Amino acid sequence: MTVKVLVASRNAKKLRELQRVLDRAGIDGIELVGLDEVPPFPEAPETGATFEENAAAKARDGALATGLPCVADDSGLEVDALNGMPGVLSARWSGAHGNDEANTALVLAQLADVPDERRGAAFVSACALAVPAGNDAA
């Protein structure tokens, strides 16, 4: 029996990578599908205060809209000298959503007067899985 699992992403590379992880782990019976493979549904904006909240909201929305188990993630950069920012705002830190070059340039500009030894940072990622009510397959 094969179970379809929605991955809350339109990134084909991400889906291929997740499939490789499943394959290498010897996990069979899961068919990953992306957002482009299901009927469109309203996607809630990422308004959570944490990566965990955003991932959980995306997974919940996907599961409710499609009836499929849904896995979602949220991730970003937390810079120590910026008190953990940009955090959940990483993708739109410069004001232009998804503009990595502009976001990086702004972070570096904000760190211009920060000595190298205080430039610690971490890339943080959170994943969530939501299963629609009444679905015993997952």
N, C-alpha and C positions, 0 to 999 in steps of 0.2 A: 504494500500500500504506500502510495506517495502522498505526502502532505504538502500543499502549497503554503509557502510562508512569504508574506509581503515584506519587502525591505523598503522602508520609507525613504527612498532615494531615486533620483533619476540618473544617477551616476553609474553607467554601465561598467566602468572599471571597478567600482566598489562591489558590485554584484559578482563580477568575475573573481575578485579576490576572496570574497566570502565563500564562494563555491569551492575555490581551491582549499580554503581552510577546512571545509566540511569533507572534501575528498581526502585530504591528507590525514584527517582524523578518522577516516573509515566510516563516516556517518552517511548512511544511505537513506533513501526514502523522503528526502526533502527537496522540493522544487522551489527555488528562490525566484520571485517575480518582483519587478520594480514598479514604481509608480506609473511609468509609461505603459505598463501592460495591464492596467486595471482602468475601469471607467473613472473619469475625473471626479474629484470630490473636493469640497472646500477644505483647505489646509489652514489650520489656525496659525496665527503669527507666533513666533517664538518670544513669549513674554515672561518666561520663567526666570526666577532669580538665580537658578543653578543649572548646570548642564543636565543634571539628573531630571529636574522638572521639565525641561524642554524635551528631552528624549522620551520621557514617559507620556507627555502630551501628544507627541507625534505618533508614538506607537498606539496609544488609545484611539486617536482619530482614525488611523489607518485600519485598525481592527473593526471599529464600529462601522466605518463606511463600506468596507469590503466583505466583512464576515470572515476574513482570513486572520490567522495569527499574524502579528506584525511586529517586526523588530525595527528599532529606530535608534539613532545616535545623535549626540550633539557634542561638539568639541570646540576647543579654542585655546588661546594662549593666556596664561596668567603670569604677569611680570611682577616680581617681588617689589621692585622700586616704585611700581605704580599701584601698590596696594592690591595686587591681584587682577588689576585691569589689564587688558580689555575684557578678559573673562567671557561671559556669554555674549558680549557685544563684539567679539573678535571679527566676525564676518562683515560688520558694518561700522567698525571703529572710526574710519575716516569719513563716514557719511555716505559712502557709495558701497552698497551691499555687494559682497563678493569680489571687490577690487583688492586682491592680495597685495599688489604693488603699492597702492596708496595706503593701505592699512599698515604695511611694514614700514613705509617711509614715515608715517606719523609716529609709530612706536619709537623708531630710532631717533626722531626729532625730540620726542619727549624724554629720551634717555641721554640726550647730548651732554648734559652736565653731570651725569651719573658715572662715577668711576667704575671701571671694568669689574672689580671685585663685588660690586653691588648690583650687577646686572643679571642676577639669577632669574630664571623663568622656567616654566613647565608647560608642556602641551598636555591638556587634560581632555579626556574623552569619557563619556558616559553612554551606556547602552541600556535599552529597556525593551522588554517583550510584553506585549498585551495579547491576550487571547479572548476572542469574542465569547460572550456568554452562551452556554449550550454547546460549545465546540469541544468535543472530547478527543479530537484527533491530535491535539498538540500536547 
